[in-house]
Amino acid sequence: MAQSVASDQATANLISIAHMLEDESAVTAPGTADMVAASGRAAELQSLATQHRLLASMLREEAGALAHRNAIRKQSVQQTQRFNSGVQGLMTSR
């Protein structure tokens, strides 16, 4: 849930920056196009950084889920090994 809120906020921020750049480009003086382009590139980098943060968060969440499933699987293996040892003990004691 927090990821979707952060993603929505980042998208809204990026849209407002895009509108600001569009407004700036309409009234810029000749020769200042490089500054507007630099602002656009900075916004692009900010957007990419936000995407990477969201992806990292998603990867951490998935890693936690995998660790939990792995712990359950290990418990199951241990129980099966104890059961097999018990069965072998019963078969050798006869």
C-alpha positions, 0 to 999 in steps of 0.5 A: 500500500505504501508503495502505491502511495509513493508511486502516485506521489512521484507520478504527480510530482513528475507531472507537475514538473512536466507542466512547469517545463512546458510553461517555461519553454513557452516563455523562454528567451532565445538561447535558454533552451539548454537550461530548460533541457537540463531541467528536463534531464534532471526531472528524468533522473529524479523519476528514474531514482524514484523508480529504483527506490520503488523497485528496491522496496518491492525486491525487499518485500519479495525477499521477505516472502521468500525467506518466510516460505523457505523457513516453512520448507525447512521446517517441513524437511526437518519434520520429514527427517525426524519421521524417517528416523523414527520409522527406521528406528522402528524397523531396526528394533524388530 
